[in-house]
Amino acid sequence: MGAEGKHLTLRGFLIGLIGSVVITMSSMYVALRMGALPWPTIFVAILSMVILKAMGGTNKGEITVTHTAMSTGGLVAGGVAFTIPAIWMLDPGATPDLPALFAVTLSGTILGLIFTVLIRHHFIEEEKLPFPMGQAAAQTVEAGMEGGQKARKIFIPTGIAVVFTALRDQWGIIPAALSSAGLAARNIFFGVWMSPMAVGIGYIIGPLYMGTWLAGGILSYFMLIPLGISWGWFASVEVAEAFKNSAGIGLIIGAGLGILAKNILPKAKDIFGSVFSGKTGDIKVRLPWLGLIVAIIVAALVGIAGIPLIPSLLLIVGVWLVTSMAAAITGQTGIDPMEVFGIIVLLFIKIFADPGPVASVYIAAVAAIAAAIAGDALQDFKAGSILHTDPKAQFIGEAMGGIVGAFVSVGAFFIMKEAYGAMGPGTGLLAPQAYGVSLMVSGLPNAGAFYGGLAVGFILHMIGIPAMTLGIGMYLPMVITSAAALGGIGKLLVKKFAPKRDEDFQLGASGLLGGEGITGMAIAIIQVLTRS
């Protein structure tokens, strides 16, 4: 437990669970309305620290366990928002099935928790992957506990980002994005999202992964779309968008398969054999209990969610694989494309059986939620490793926050569905990730582009080129990519001309993340609670 004192406390536990409810509700709103979900890690680290320091007698471990409990529900909400709306996109007249959604959401959460425990020791203590958001959270807590100059270096940017985001989102004084109508007339859709958070993310990710992300955006928006239309490859912007989206999704999934082939399968004995060898670090796993839990989950998926038995069994195997893939990519880049991992599992199962449209979406949802849990939990465990926090206490916080988040996310989802109605492109709830899932169920707009991107993504990853971030750049709007690229360029310049200041700027980037996260979530909460 360490000399600092208790890490798992009753007050921290209760604060974490209340925070999980709030973060889950706001994350559902953000994910459905904006089609994005920033990591809540920095936000909850700051919030936990402020509350516990005000109460007095806290320590880094207690703060870490508390923010671990807070963040989990937000990622469960992301897994739901990025997949489940596909049901209504496939059939606008579909009837919501509340028990099935609870079964799916809880199954994904529990599987994510189980498999995270099994892989934590490998990725945190043996591979020692960076997990950039976890590092940033640890720096945030250390800066806040130490005070003085270090604290100012993170909290001044936090305050600036708070004011900036409020002026942008609440009062509309600052535009959400800057764009060029002249370029748009030439089919070049360039702009910059006015987001301190995006800049901070770009700085933390760094020039390598941010560079390939930017390359994907340039390839799509400055070359493929305008030149393709000009040269007659595409009949319209819509056709060009369908091609680049299909190719981008293919690149991401191909890179995911490359991660499986290059980073997971060669180390399969170490990663997956831990459950049988007992090498799971400080958190021990008992095989009989593990088998019982998995059996109960399979029964719930078959009996309540209506997923056939064989696909349900294959889903367990698929989730084990993609949680490891999520750990690898999140640990390297801080990016966790959870819906992509859901699609990978769905494609794997469709080789053997066709579960049907609704069951297919449920399968993607279970895998996406589990991958989201893995990414979030390992970011938190990374912070805990740096701050010497008891991993058992962290896991308890993660589990309780996740289970609470599973129930709250379903309720918040139905509230949003009732308030806004339709979901998908052209509606009040864009849910672009779920739209991608619906395409994988109903049929890709350009299958050739998808399979071509898949092959290229696999090859690029195998030769060491970050194809997943390249695909993300192709798929995401250019306004998001360009804003994040500013942070990556800033990191490159600092490393070249002022390397000793890198830690200061890293703290500042964490502050930008926290500031926009605090304000954006607060505004989202107000909008959710006041929505009639």
C-alpha positions as a printed NumPy array, in Angstrom:
array([[  0.   ,   0.   ,   0.   ],
       [  2.954,   2.306,   0.541],
       [  3.863,   4.83 ,   3.206],
       [  1.528,   7.538,   1.95 ],
       [ -1.555,   5.958,   3.479],
       [ -4.667,   4.173,   2.244],
       [ -5.349,   4.178,  -1.475],
       [ -8.881,   2.706,  -1.42 ],
       [-11.006,   4.75 ,   0.987],
       [-14.741,   5.035,   1.543],
       [-14.809,   8.72 ,   0.618],
       [-12.738,   8.13 ,  -2.51 ],
       [-14.959,   5.213,  -3.445],
       [-18.159,   7.269,  -3.137],
       [-16.68 ,  10.28 ,  -4.936],
       [-15.518,   7.973,  -7.726],
       [-18.95 ,   6.387,  -8.177],
       [-20.769,   9.737,  -8.194],
       [-18.196,  11.022, -10.669],
       [-18.717,   7.939, -12.838],
       [-22.444,   8.739, -13.116],
       [-21.747,  12.334, -14.175],
       [-18.95 ,  11.439, -16.615],
       [-21.03 ,   8.643, -18.166],
       [-24.001,  10.922, -18.847],
       [-21.919,  13.72 , -20.309],
       [-19.792,  11.306, -22.36 ],
       [-22.91 ,   9.818, -23.941],
       [-24.02 ,  13.291, -24.984],
       [-20.605,  14.252, -26.366],
       [-20.13 ,  10.964, -28.223],
       [-23.543,  11.024, -29.91 ],
       [-23.678,  14.741, -30.679],
       [-20.065,  15.403, -31.659],
       [-18.928,  12.015, -32.905],
       [-15.862,  12.151, -30.656],
       [-14.97 ,  11.232, -27.095],
       [-11.825,  12.745, -25.574],
       [-10.18 ,  10.694, -22.864],
       [-11.674,  11.795, -19.508],
       [ -8.441,  10.759, -17.749],
       [ -7.006,  14.249, -17.188],
       [-10.345,  15.756, -16.285],
       [-11.12 ,  13.151, -13.627],
       [ -7.573,  13.31 , -12.241],
       [ -7.942,  17.059, -11.701],
       [-11.469,  16.73 , -10.313],
       [-10.507,  13.937,  -7.906],
       [ -7.471,  15.865,  -6.712],
       [ -9.396,  19.116,  -6.147],
       [-12.166,  17.406,  -4.153],
       [ -9.886,  15.199,  -2.045],
       [ -7.388,  17.978,  -1.328],
       [-10.259,  20.203,  -0.192],
       [-11.341,  17.447,   2.214],
       [ -7.778,  17.155,   3.525],
       [ -5.399,  14.312,   4.323],
       [ -5.247,  12.778,   0.866],
       [ -2.39 ,  11.147,  -1.041],
       [ -1.477,  10.338,  -4.642],
       [ -2.745,   6.771,  -4.357],
       [ -6.184,   7.785,  -3.097],
       [ -6.485,  10.346,  -5.884],
       [ -5.454,   7.773,  -8.5  ],
       [ -7.952,   5.151,  -7.318],
       [-10.714,   7.77 ,  -7.223],
       [-10.083,   9.033, -10.737],
       [ -9.807,   5.421, -11.954],
       [-13.365,   4.801, -10.721],
       [-14.599,   8.058, -12.255],
       [-13.299,   7.559, -15.787],
       [-14.516,   4.057, -16.581],
       [-18.176,   4.829, -17.158],
       [-17.34 ,   7.411, -19.8  ],
       [-15.606,   4.794, -21.92 ],
       [-18.525,   2.379, -21.5  ],
       [-20.757,   5.176, -22.799],
       [-18.393,   5.606, -25.749],
       [-18.61 ,   1.905, -26.609],
       [-22.412,   2.112, -26.574],
       [-22.617,   5.381, -28.541],
       [-20.136,   4.226, -31.186],
       [-22.043,   1.024, -32.021],
       [-25.648,   0.689, -30.791],
       [-27.127,   3.543, -32.916],
       [-26.367,   1.334, -35.932],
       [-29.545,  -0.614, -35.043],
       [-31.732,   2.396, -35.841],
       [-29.635,   3.34 , -38.866],
       [-30.323,  -0.125, -40.27 ],
       [-34.006,  -0.026, -39.304],
       [-35.463,   3.347, -38.192],
       [-38.574,   1.559, -36.929],
       [-36.668,  -0.811, -34.626],
       [-38.047,  -1.207, -31.108],
       [-35.537,  -0.617, -28.291],
       [-34.885,  -3.741, -26.214],
       [-33.836,  -2.586, -22.756],
       [-32.938,  -6.002, -21.233],
       [-30.818,  -6.858, -24.294],
       [-28.915,  -3.576, -24.072],
       [-28.246,  -4.108, -20.368],
       [-26.973,  -7.632, -21.11 ],
       [-24.716,  -6.384, -23.906],
       [-23.345,  -3.414, -21.97 ],
       [-22.673,  -5.356, -18.771],
       [-21.123,  -8.251, -20.723],
       [-18.735,  -5.903, -22.543],
       [-17.826,  -4.16 , -19.301],
       [-17.15 ,  -7.341, -17.34 ],
       [-15.195,  -8.975, -20.182],
       [-13.131,  -5.81 , -20.546],
       [-12.352,  -5.84 , -16.824],
       [-11.415,  -9.537, -16.828],
       [ -9.11 ,  -9.401, -19.827],
       [ -7.503,  -6.158, -18.655],
       [ -6.467,  -7.917, -15.459],
       [ -4.956, -10.729, -17.526],
       [ -2.87 ,  -8.405, -19.733],
       [ -2.023,  -5.586, -17.291],
       [  1.23 ,  -7.125, -16.069],
       [  2.484,  -7.748, -19.611],
       [  1.806,  -4.303, -21.074],
       [  2.484,  -2.152, -17.999],
       [  5.288,  -3.979, -16.196],
       [  7.006,  -6.001, -18.932],
       [  6.466,  -4.105, -22.204],
       [  6.407,  -0.777, -20.309],
       [  4.435,   0.941, -23.085],
       [  4.151,   4.73 , -22.63 ],
       [  0.325,   5.075, -22.419],
       [  0.533,   8.869, -22.931],
       [ -2.748,   9.781, -21.22 ],
       [ -1.735,   7.767, -18.177],
       [  1.58 ,   9.59 , -18.051],
       [ -0.209,  12.925, -18.39 ],
       [ -2.581,  12.003, -15.547],
       [  0.358,  11.075, -13.31 ],
       [  2.053,  14.389, -14.118],
       [ -1.174,  16.206, -13.315],
       [ -1.432,  14.596,  -9.886],
       [  2.256,  15.128,  -9.113],
       [  2.084,  18.779, -10.16 ],
       [ -1.013,  19.395,  -8.088],
       [  0.44 ,  17.708,  -4.992],
       [  3.787,  19.484,  -5.281],
       [  2.343,  22.933,  -5.919],
       [  4.637,  25.824,  -6.754],
       [  6.008,  26.378, -10.259],
       [  5.101,  22.917, -11.491],
       [  1.468,  23.325, -10.555],
       [  1.265,  26.701, -12.289],
       [  2.646,  25.181, -15.486],
       [ -0.379,  22.923, -15.721],
       [ -3.14 ,  24.973, -14.114],
       [ -2.539,  28.24 , -16.02 ],
       [ -3.076,  26.434, -19.38 ],
       [ -6.049,  24.692, -17.763],
       [ -7.619,  28.044, -16.916],
       [ -6.942,  29.4  , -20.405],
       [ -8.595,  26.344, -21.964],
       [-11.598,  26.676, -19.621],
       [-12.223,  30.28 , -20.67 ],
       [-11.585,  29.531, -24.354],
       [-13.979,  26.569, -24.424],
       [-16.734,  28.459, -22.598],
       [-16.439,  31.363, -25.053],
       [-16.653,  28.885, -27.929],
       [-19.331,  26.421, -26.831],
       [-21.492,  28.301, -24.345],
       [-21.564,  31.83 , -25.729],
       [-20.485,  31.355, -29.349],
       [-18.011,  34.241, -29.224],
       [-15.243,  32.061, -30.662],
       [-16.17 ,  29.991, -33.73 ],
       [-16.056,  26.207, -33.433],
       [-13.835,  25.985, -36.516],
       [-12.164,  28.117, -39.159],
       [-12.641,  27.052, -42.753],
       [-12.146,  28.378, -46.265],
       [-15.154,  28.773, -48.554],
       [-12.785,  29.4  , -51.475],
       [-11.055,  26.061, -50.977],
       [-14.387,  24.304, -50.443],
       [-15.538,  25.598, -53.836],
       [-12.575,  23.678, -55.268],
       [-13.582,  20.55 , -53.296],
       [-10.757,  21.067, -50.778],
       [-12.441,  20.842, -47.388],
       [ -9.79 ,  22.321, -45.117],
       [-10.356,  23.903, -41.741],
       [ -9.054,  24.056, -38.185],
       [-11.081,  23.031, -35.142],
       [-10.638,  25.722, -32.501],
       [ -9.779,  23.239, -29.776],
       [ -7.066,  23.536, -27.094],
       [ -7.695,  19.877, -26.284],
       [ -6.874,  18.772, -29.838],
       [ -3.611,  20.734, -29.736],
       [ -2.735,  19.139, -26.394],
       [ -3.485,  15.663, -27.736],
       [ -1.238,  16.308, -30.74 ],
       [  1.623,  17.396, -28.488],
       [  1.303,  14.357, -26.228],
       [  1.019,  11.936, -29.171],
       [  4.126,  13.455, -30.741],
       [  5.372,  14.069, -34.29 ],
       [  5.628,  10.444, -35.504],
       [  2.037,   9.334, -34.991],
       [  0.686,  12.846, -35.492],
       [  2.649,  13.062, -38.735],
       [  1.048,   9.933, -40.182],
       [ -2.353,  11.105, -38.941],
       [ -1.814,  14.402, -40.807],
       [ -0.575,  12.532, -43.881],
       [ -3.87 ,  10.642, -43.997],
       [ -5.808,  13.898, -43.861],
       [ -3.718,  15.493, -46.607],
       [ -4.064,  12.379, -48.758],
       [ -7.854,  12.495, -48.429],
       [ -8.721,  16.181, -48.451],
       [ -5.989,  17.734, -50.611],
       [ -5.436,  14.934, -53.103],
       [ -7.963,  12.121, -53.269],
       [-11.203,  14.129, -53.202],
       [-10.327,  17.228, -55.273],
       [ -8.09 ,  15.471, -57.793],
       [-10.359,  12.44 , -58.037],
       [-13.34 ,  14.633, -58.904],
       [-11.28 ,  16.818, -61.257],
       [ -9.898,  13.804, -63.136],
       [-13.272,  12.096, -63.355],
       [-12.539,   9.24 , -60.931],
       [-15.543,  10.187, -58.817],
       [-18.903,  11.458, -60.011],
       [-19.462,  13.627, -56.935],
       [-18.103,  14.637, -53.545],
       [-20.388,  12.02 , -51.956],
       [-18.862,   9.239, -54.047],
       [-15.35 ,  10.463, -53.207],
       [-16.243,  10.607, -49.498],
       [-17.56 ,   7.029, -49.67 ],
       [-14.297,   5.893, -51.253],
       [-12.015,   7.637, -48.751],
       [-14.139,   6.525, -45.769],
       [-14.081,   2.907, -46.961],
       [-10.337,   3.077, -47.6  ],
       [ -9.703,   4.743, -44.236],
       [-11.711,   2.116, -42.355],
       [ -9.846,  -0.557, -44.306],
       [ -6.477,   0.948, -43.369],
       [ -7.419,   1.031, -39.693],
       [ -8.71 ,  -2.544, -39.678],
       [ -5.707,  -3.724, -41.721],
       [ -3.415,  -2.102, -39.169],
       [ -5.422,  -3.809, -36.433],
       [ -4.84 ,  -7.156, -38.105],
       [ -1.176,  -6.194, -38.403],
       [ -1.055,  -5.539, -34.666],
       [ -2.526,  -8.986, -34.154],
       [  0.009, -10.644, -36.472],
       [  3.089,  -8.685, -35.437],
       [  2.565,  -7.554, -31.861],
       [  0.122, -10.028, -30.325],
       [  0.442, -13.516, -31.811],
       [  4.276, -13.74 , -31.515],
       [  3.887, -12.914, -27.811],
       [  0.702, -14.929, -27.375],
       [  2.299, -17.271, -24.858],
       [  3.305, -14.36 , -22.615],
       [  0.11 , -12.364, -23.075],
       [ -2.55 , -15.066, -23.018],
       [ -0.661, -17.744, -21.122],
       [ -0.537, -15.551, -18.022],
       [ -3.943, -16.788, -16.909],
       [ -2.658, -20.363, -16.852],
       [  0.823, -19.61 , -15.51 ],
       [ -0.389, -17.228, -12.824],
       [  1.86 , -14.386, -14.086],
       [ -0.755, -11.662, -13.758],
       [  1.255,  -9.489, -11.394],
       [ -0.287,  -8.196,  -8.194],
       [ -3.839,  -9.151,  -9.206],
       [ -4.344, -12.917,  -9.113],
       [ -6.946, -14.652, -11.285],
       [ -8.601, -17.925, -10.258],
       [ -9.512, -20.11 , -13.234],
       [-12.718, -21.674, -11.788],
       [-14.183, -18.217, -11.066],
       [-13.079, -16.954, -14.467],
       [-14.791, -19.888, -16.187],
       [-17.998, -19.368, -14.213],
       [-18.166, -15.653, -15.07 ],
       [-17.583, -16.33 , -18.764],
       [-20.291, -19.028, -18.749],
       [-22.786, -16.611, -17.18 ],
       [-21.914, -13.963, -19.795],
       [-22.422, -16.432, -22.663],
       [-25.787, -17.456, -21.188],
       [-26.846, -13.791, -20.946],
       [-25.77 , -13.056, -24.522],
       [-27.688, -16.064, -25.832],
       [-30.772, -15.908, -23.613],
       [-31.256, -12.148, -23.22 ],
       [-29.462, -10.449, -26.119],
       [-30.439, -13.123, -28.645],
       [-26.934, -13.72 , -30.007],
       [-26.658, -17.374, -31.188],
       [-24.488, -19.732, -29.14 ],
       [-21.6  , -20.206, -31.607],
       [-21.184, -16.451, -32.274],
       [-21.361, -15.842, -28.502],
       [-18.542, -18.32 , -27.857],
       [-16.472, -16.854, -30.692],
       [-17.135, -13.409, -29.263],
       [-15.323, -14.341, -26.043],
       [-12.226, -15.315, -28.04 ],
       [-12.505, -12.188, -30.16 ],
       [-12.774,  -9.915, -27.145],
       [ -9.665, -11.465, -25.613],
       [ -7.797, -10.67 , -28.829],
       [ -9.03 ,  -7.099, -29.314],
       [ -8.479,  -6.065, -25.706],
       [ -4.831,  -6.976, -26.259],
       [ -4.848,  -5.076, -29.561],
       [ -6.415,  -2.074, -27.817],
       [ -3.714,  -2.274, -25.154],
       [ -0.964,  -2.278, -27.779],
       [ -2.262,   0.661, -29.853],
       [ -3.392,   2.733, -26.842],
       [ -0.077,   2.129, -25.126],
       [  1.839,   3.387, -28.152],
       [ -0.337,   6.261, -29.386],
       [ -2.988,   7.104, -26.791],
       [ -5.626,   6.283, -29.422],
       [ -8.242,   3.572, -28.873],
       [-10.52 ,   3.175, -31.936],
       [-12.958,   1.002, -30.017],
       [-15.55 ,   0.714, -32.778],
       [-12.845,  -0.585, -35.145],
       [-12.051,  -3.391, -32.738],
       [-15.776,  -4.148, -32.592],
       [-15.831,  -4.367, -36.389],
       [-12.797,  -6.675, -36.401],
       [-14.53 ,  -9.118, -34.038],
       [-17.719,  -8.923, -36.097],
       [-15.836,  -9.721, -39.321],
       [-14.07 , -12.605, -37.571],
       [-17.376, -14.121, -36.431],
       [-19.017, -13.634, -39.835],
       [-16.441, -16.018, -41.299],
       [-18.148, -18.817, -39.372],
       [-21.772, -17.666, -38.976],
       [-24.225, -14.895, -39.82 ],
       [-25.731, -13.707, -36.526],
       [-28.262, -11.365, -38.17 ],
       [-28.329,  -7.533, -38.241],
       [-29.248,  -6.706, -34.631],
       [-27.081,  -9.466, -33.139],
       [-24.204,  -8.249, -35.321],
       [-24.482,  -4.766, -33.812],
       [-24.632,  -6.281, -30.324],
       [-21.454,  -8.271, -31.066],
       [-19.648,  -5.123, -32.195],
       [-20.902,  -3.323, -29.077],
       [-19.632,  -5.979, -26.632],
       [-16.19 ,  -5.955, -28.266],
       [-16.057,  -2.143, -28.505],
       [-17.001,  -1.677, -24.842],
       [-14.41 ,  -4.252, -23.749],
       [-11.706,  -2.587, -25.888],
       [-12.679,   0.807, -24.464],
       [-12.442,  -0.54 , -20.909],
       [ -9.007,  -2.01 , -21.662],
       [ -7.7  ,   1.264, -23.045],
       [ -9.051,   3.298, -20.136],
       [ -8.003,   0.873, -17.434],
       [ -4.453,   0.55 , -18.727],
       [ -4.105,   4.338, -18.967],
       [ -5.138,   4.449, -15.308],
       [ -2.847,   1.54 , -14.378],
       [  0.032,   3.37 , -16.078],
       [ -0.644,   6.415, -13.925],
       [ -0.868,   4.133, -10.91 ],
       [  2.443,   2.47 , -11.785],
       [  4.179,   5.86 , -11.96 ],
       [  2.579,   7.006,  -8.694],
       [  3.107,   3.631,  -6.909],
       [ -0.608,   3.013,  -6.412],
       [ -1.949,  -0.36 ,  -5.242],
       [ -3.228,  -2.067,  -8.45 ],
       [ -5.773,  -4.127,  -6.498],
       [ -7.337,  -0.938,  -5.167],
       [ -7.331,   0.504,  -8.685],
       [ -9.036,  -2.568, -10.078],
       [-11.807,  -2.363,  -7.481],
       [-12.353,   1.272,  -8.437],
       [-12.304,   0.418, -12.146],
       [-14.786,  -2.437, -11.696],
       [-17.308,  -0.506,  -9.632],
       [-17.075,   2.585, -11.839],
       [-17.525,   0.438, -14.937],
       [-20.554,  -1.455, -13.629],
       [-22.236,   1.776, -12.528],
       [-21.369,   3.259, -15.915],
       [-22.919,   0.274, -17.711],
       [-26.319,   0.925, -16.12 ],
       [-26.122,   4.702, -16.455],
       [-24.962,   4.594, -20.084],
       [-28.03 ,   2.586, -21.166],
       [-30.333,   5.019, -19.376],
       [-28.538,   8.032, -20.85 ],
       [-28.679,   6.46 , -24.305],
       [-32.449,   6.05 , -24.173],
       [-32.859,   9.606, -22.87 ],
       [-30.895,  10.922, -25.85 ],
       [-32.839,   8.685, -28.25 ],
       [-36.128,   9.973, -26.837],
       [-35.014,  13.6  , -26.984],
       [-33.533,  13.609, -30.502],
       [-35.184,  10.704, -32.316],
       [-33.247,   9.695, -35.429],
       [-29.51 ,   8.999, -35.377],
       [-26.92 ,   9.175, -38.135],
       [-25.723,  11.583, -40.84 ],
       [-27.929,  14.661, -41.188],
       [-29.592,  14.268, -37.759],
       [-29.012,  15.866, -34.366],
       [-27.085,  12.766, -33.261],
       [-24.415,  12.199, -35.927],
       [-22.837,   9.083, -34.341],
       [-20.354,   8.627, -37.249],
       [-18.664,   5.599, -35.696],
       [-21.975,   3.752, -35.427],
       [-22.614,   4.689, -39.06 ],
       [-19.389,   2.861, -39.909],
       [-20.632,  -0.186, -37.987],
       [-23.932,  -0.068, -39.886],
       [-22.009,  -0.085, -43.17 ],
       [-20.139,  -3.22 , -42.097],
       [-23.468,  -4.909, -41.323],
       [-25.445,  -3.729, -44.348],
       [-22.655,  -3.464, -46.924],
       [-19.744,  -1.117, -47.576],
       [-20.277,   1.835, -49.923],
       [-17.046,   0.871, -51.73 ],
       [-15.886,  -2.674, -51.   ],
       [-12.883,  -2.405, -53.321],
       [-11.539,   0.635, -51.466],
       [-12.067,  -1.126, -48.138],
       [-10.211,  -4.302, -49.081],
       [ -7.476,  -2.319, -50.794],
       [ -7.05 ,  -0.201, -47.667],
       [ -7.086,  -3.318, -45.514],
       [ -4.224,  -4.891, -47.489],
       [ -2.2  ,  -1.665, -47.485],
       [ -2.805,  -1.122, -43.762],
       [ -1.632,  -4.619, -42.93 ],
       [  1.535,  -4.287, -45.045],
       [  2.381,  -0.828, -43.7  ],
       [  2.075,  -1.985, -40.107],
       [  4.236,  -5.03 , -40.775],
       [  7.048,  -2.792, -42.128],
       [  6.789,  -0.39 , -39.198],
       [  4.688,   2.471, -40.617],
       [  1.818,   3.578, -38.317],
       [ -1.021,   2.732, -40.697],
       [ -3.755,   3.058, -38.069],
       [ -3.103,   6.758, -37.549],
       [ -2.865,   7.144, -41.337],
       [ -6.349,   5.626, -41.627],
       [ -7.658,   7.767, -38.79 ],
       [ -6.453,  10.827, -40.709],
       [ -8.303,   9.648, -43.818],
       [-11.522,   8.91 , -41.935],
       [-11.792,  11.892, -39.551],
       [-12.728,  15.432, -40.661],
       [ -9.731,  17.561, -41.622],
       [-10.653,  20.226, -39.065],
       [ -9.861,  17.796, -36.225],
       [ -6.664,  16.538, -37.863],
       [ -5.263,  20.006, -38.522],
       [ -5.867,  21.155, -34.947],
       [ -4.111,  18.111, -33.494],
       [ -1.283,  18.551, -36.01 ],
       [ -0.477,  21.945, -34.494],
       [  0.378,  20.167, -31.25 ],
       [  2.522,  17.595, -33.052],
       [  4.418,  20.358, -34.855],
       [  4.895,  22.142, -31.544],
       [  6.383,  18.969, -30.015],
       [  8.762,  18.643, -32.966],
       [  9.958,  22.239, -32.601],
       [ 10.407,  21.952, -28.832],
       [ 12.383,  18.716, -29.183],
       [ 14.647,  20.358, -31.762],
       [ 15.215,  23.811, -30.297],
       [ 14.392,  23.579, -26.571],
       [ 14.478,  19.921, -25.461],
       [ 14.87 ,  20.877, -21.803],
       [ 11.466,  22.583, -21.928],
       [  9.664,  19.486, -23.175],
       [  8.433,  18.504, -19.703],
       [  7.028,  22.004, -19.152],
       [  5.167,  21.909, -22.449],
       [  3.978,  18.383, -21.689],
       [  2.43 ,  19.7  , -18.487],
       [  0.9  ,  22.57 , -20.433],
       [ -0.576,  20.12 , -22.942],
       [ -2.118,  18.181, -20.058],
       [ -3.594,  21.446, -18.828],
       [ -5.167,  22.147, -22.216],
       [ -6.703,  18.668, -22.194],
       [ -8.037,  19.088, -18.68 ],
       [ -9.366,  22.602, -19.263],
       [-11.427,  21.77 , -22.327],
       [-12.489,  18.462, -20.799],
       [-13.761,  20.183, -17.644],
       [-15.678,  22.852, -19.53 ],
       [-16.962,  20.672, -22.363],
       [-18.272,  18.063, -19.953],
       [-19.846,  20.682, -17.703],
       [-21.679,  22.218, -20.66 ],
       [-22.739,  18.748, -21.844],
       [-24.086,  17.888, -18.383],
       [-26.119,  21.098, -18.28 ],
       [-27.527,  20.393, -21.734],
       [-28.417,  16.8  , -20.814],
       [-30.104,  17.807, -17.562],
       [-32.025,  20.7  , -19.129],
       [-33.049,  18.852, -22.305],
       [-36.85 ,  18.675, -22.42 ]])
